[in-house]
Amino acid sequence: MIQIGDTLISFDVFEKKFCCDLQQCKGICCVEGDSGAPLEKSEARQIEKNYEGIKAFMKPEGIRAVEEQGFAVVDKDGDVVTPLIHGRECAYAIDENGGCWCAMEKAWTQGKSAFRKPVSCHLYPIRVTRYAGFEALNYHKWDVCRCARIKGEQEGIPVYRFLKQALIARYGEEWYQQVEYAAREIENGAIEIPPE
């Protein structure tokens, strides 16, 4: 792992290739999984605070799910997550151009919400784990994202570069410049990646 400030970044974030291919996957990540999208506690409050703007773009089934379950729920693992429609797709998922998209992000793009979307969605395929005094950024491999890995390989886009805007939004421009510097150091062999 590489340390930048209060973050530890897995080498996979530099080495693995990834680029969402919505033409192929149709936003299946909003539908598949054992539970909803992981939420930080502050994000559940942000959803509640911006709910009226978000609700304007939600499906009736999603609105019902939120009314019945709340803005966030605790899953079987004890994690705070988004509620689901009939135990399957995210309550905030909407149909857009033949695939799934996010009512939260749509509201944000339309200026109706100050909250864009959960960091677990915005930073995917990176998963952030908080520890005392630092955060660990690890690459997460999910079967439904196979087409994103293929497209990433074809286009030569490493995870950190695919997530540039999301990482800057979370950690800042200066932090991201250090990530780019670390990537160059890995590429020219100054930083060695241990064998798997």
C-alpha positions in Angstrom: 0.0 0.0 0.0 1.0 3.6 -0.5 0.4 6.3 2.1 -0.7 9.7 1.0 -1.7 11.9 4.0 -4.2 10.0 6.1 -5.0 7.5 3.4 -3.5 4.1 2.6 -4.0 3.2 -1.1 -3.8 -0.4 -2.3 -1.5 -1.0 -5.2 -4.5 -2.5 -7.1 -5.9 1.1 -7.4 -2.8 1.9 -9.5 -2.5 -1.4 -11.4 -6.1 -2.6 -12.1 -7.9 -1.2 -15.1 -11.6 0.0 -15.0 -14.0 2.0 -17.0 -17.8 1.8 -16.6 -19.5 0.6 -19.7 -23.2 1.5 -19.2 -24.1 0.5 -22.7 -23.3 -3.1 -21.7 -24.2 -3.3 -18.0 -27.2 -0.9 -18.0 -26.4 0.1 -14.4 -26.8 -3.3 -12.9 -24.9 -2.3 -9.8 -28.0 -0.4 -8.7 -30.0 -3.7 -8.8 -27.6 -6.5 -7.8 -26.2 -7.3 -4.4 -27.2 -8.5 -1.0 -28.2 -5.1 0.3 -28.3 -1.5 -0.6 -25.4 0.9 -1.2 -23.2 1.4 1.9 -23.8 4.8 3.5 -21.7 6.8 5.9 -23.8 8.1 8.8 -23.6 11.7 7.6 -24.8 10.6 4.1 -28.1 9.2 5.6 -28.7 12.7 7.1 -27.8 14.3 3.7 -30.3 12.2 1.9 -33.0 13.1 4.5 -32.1 16.8 4.2 -32.3 16.8 0.4 -35.1 14.2 0.1 -37.7 16.5 -1.5 -35.4 17.3 -4.4 -34.4 13.7 -4.8 -38.0 12.4 -4.5 -39.1 14.4 -7.5 -37.0 12.0 -9.7 -37.8 8.7 -7.9 -40.0 5.9 -9.1 -43.3 5.4 -7.1 -41.9 2.0 -5.8 -38.8 3.7 -4.6 -40.8 6.4 -2.7 -42.9 3.7 -1.1 -39.7 1.8 0.0 -38.4 4.9 1.6 -41.7 5.7 3.3 -41.9 2.2 4.7 -38.2 1.6 5.5 -36.7 5.1 6.0 -34.0 7.0 4.2 -31.5 4.4 5.2 -31.6 0.9 6.8 -29.3 -1.4 8.7 -28.5 -4.6 6.8 -27.9 -8.1 8.2 -24.2 -7.3 8.6 -25.0 -4.2 10.7 -24.0 -1.7 8.0 -26.1 1.4 7.2 -27.3 1.1 3.6 -29.9 2.5 1.2 -33.3 0.8 1.3 -34.3 -1.7 -1.4 -37.4 -2.1 -3.6 -38.7 -5.7 -2.8 -35.3 -6.7 -1.5 -33.7 -6.1 -4.9 -32.9 -2.8 -6.5 -31.9 0.4 -4.6 -34.9 2.6 -3.7 -33.1 5.5 -5.3 -32.6 3.7 -8.7 -34.4 5.2 -11.6 -34.9 4.1 -15.2 -33.0 6.3 -17.6 -32.2 5.6 -21.3 -32.8 1.8 -21.0 -30.8 1.3 -17.9 -30.6 2.2 -14.2 -29.4 5.6 -12.9 -29.6 7.4 -9.6 -32.3 9.8 -8.5 -29.8 11.4 -6.1 -27.4 12.2 -8.8 -30.1 13.3 -11.2 -31.4 15.7 -8.5 -27.9 17.0 -8.0 -27.2 17.5 -11.7 -30.5 19.4 -12.0 -29.6 21.6 -9.0 -32.4 20.2 -6.8 -30.1 18.6 -4.2 -26.8 19.5 -2.6 -26.0 15.8 -2.1 -24.6 14.0 -5.2 -24.6 10.3 -4.2 -23.1 8.0 -1.6 -19.3 7.8 -1.6 -19.6 4.0 -2.0 -21.2 4.6 -5.4 -19.2 7.6 -6.4 -15.8 5.9 -5.7 -16.7 2.4 -7.0 -14.7 0.2 -7.6 -12.8 1.6 -4.6 -14.1 0.7 -1.2 -13.1 3.0 1.7 -12.6 1.6 5.1 -12.2 3.9 8.1 -9.8 3.1 10.9 -8.6 5.2 13.8 -6.7 8.1 12.2 -6.7 7.0 8.6 -8.7 5.6 5.6 -7.8 2.5 3.5 -8.7 2.6 -0.2 -9.0 -0.9 -1.6 -10.0 -2.1 -5.1 -13.2 -4.2 -5.0 -13.9 -6.8 -7.8 -17.5 -7.5 -8.5 -18.7 -10.0 -11.2 -21.3 -7.5 -12.5 -18.6 -5.1 -13.4 -16.8 -7.5 -15.8 -17.5 -5.3 -18.8 -16.0 -2.3 -17.0 -12.8 -4.3 -16.4 -12.7 -5.3 -20.1 -13.3 -1.7 -21.3 -10.7 -0.4 -18.8 -8.1 -2.9 -20.1 -9.0 -2.0 -23.8 -8.6 1.7 -23.1 -5.7 1.4 -20.6 -7.5 3.3 -17.8 -6.3 2.5 -14.3 -8.8 2.7 -11.4 -7.3 5.9 -9.9 -7.6 7.7 -13.3 -11.1 6.5 -14.0 -12.1 7.9 -10.6 -10.2 11.2 -10.9 -13.1 13.6 -10.3 -14.6 11.5 -7.5 -11.2 11.2 -5.7 -10.6 15.0 -6.1 -14.1 15.6 -4.7 -13.4 13.4 -1.7 -9.7 14.2 -1.0 -8.8 17.4 -2.9 -6.7 18.3 -5.9 -3.3 18.3 -4.1 -4.0 14.8 -2.7 -4.8 13.6 -6.3 -1.6 15.1 -7.7 0.3 13.0 -5.1 -1.6 9.9 -6.4 -0.5 10.8 -10.0 3.1 11.2 -8.7 3.0 7.8 -7.0 1.6 6.3 -10.2 4.6 7.7 -12.2 7.0 6.4 -9.5 5.4 2.9 -9.8 5.6 3.1 -13.6 9.3 4.0 -13.7 10.2 1.4 -11.1 11.1 3.7 -8.3 8.3 2.1 -6.2 8.1 -1.6 -6.5 4.8 -3.5 -6.3 5.2 -6.7 -4.3 4.2 -9.9 -6.2 0.7 -11.2 -5.4 
